[in-house]
């Protein structure tokens, strides 16, 4: 099972949760359960609106880093 943070647009893998994920700090009304990896792949895709990102700690294979933020 996966958990989508609707406030920060981050998806977490509940079978591989790390301390750094801060799952407990996500408000209950801003959580959405996702049950399949196909749905996660669709939500992480660049054409999905809003565009979700994988958690850098528990879903690093779906995490994309915006390198343009380094030069701001």
Steps between C-alpha positions, in 0.01 A plus 500: 500500500611855430408827666467827310557825684253737331652806664862452384421275198729218617430126483634267772544121490339368819696174489833685510434803724802680645521738795583786262165460319312665792177311426354604836524868413264464201151618601236223476287702260798543261570126462392274217555124486623352173486125456687429173838590355335574163308786658820630660679493164211691341502766774879548477485534121575848364162539330296442820350810662589560781839335457598285798855409595635190670642534849881525486534261795249220440434533123829626363447333160200731440654814650601770253712794608457838336855621442385849408427565869876493568552824308220710651 
